[in-house]
Amino acid sequence: MLYKGVISIAIIKESQNILEERLKLYKKHKAEVITTLQRVEVWEEALKSGQMWLFENSVSVIPGMPHATTTTSPTEHIASQREVTAEMVQEWIDEDKSKMRYKTVEIEQIDEALKALTREQRTVVTSKYFECMTWRSIEIMFNELHSVGRVYIQADGLRLINREALGILWQILGPLFQRYLYFRK
């Protein structure tokens, strides 16, 4: 029976680690999704309006052909200057959309899960994981925002608020992040 308890504590700790990792990646992933989808939008508009000149200086990659940082071979130079076609641009669009699909879902689900937290919990989580603030910095900022007429909350209290918030977030986001538990074994 003790063996099962040790396993479940390890799984809980690993679940918390996964959640913390995904929260730390939130801002990077959100920026990546936004910029990629903006690029896709420009490409789609260019295709729709027939403005292929926008892609004249794009590097067209020939599948299977290795590329050096400098082109010294005349053959490679000619091959790398092949015309970018509408089909190639559509492939780029489809590939970028495919790469961003899971990240978009993850971002949207994190955004919705954060709504389940109290204002104080959300402040601690966003400060710790999105802004990468230290506990001391969070303590100062948190008390400036939330301790008007209340007791000053120290770092240990903020860690408790953080643990409670992570528990709520895992209940909501666990099904999305469960797959990471299996890949770590």
Secondary structure, DSSP 8 states (H G I E B T S, - for coil): -HHHHHHHHHHHHHHHHHHHHHHHHHHHHHHHHHHHHHHHHHHHHHHHHT-GGGGTT-----TT----SS---HHHHHHHT----HHHHHHHHHHHHHHHHHHHHHHHHHHHHHTTS-HHHHHHHIIIIIS---HHHHHHHHHHHH-TTS----HHHHHHHHHHHHHHHHHHHHHHHHHHHHHT-
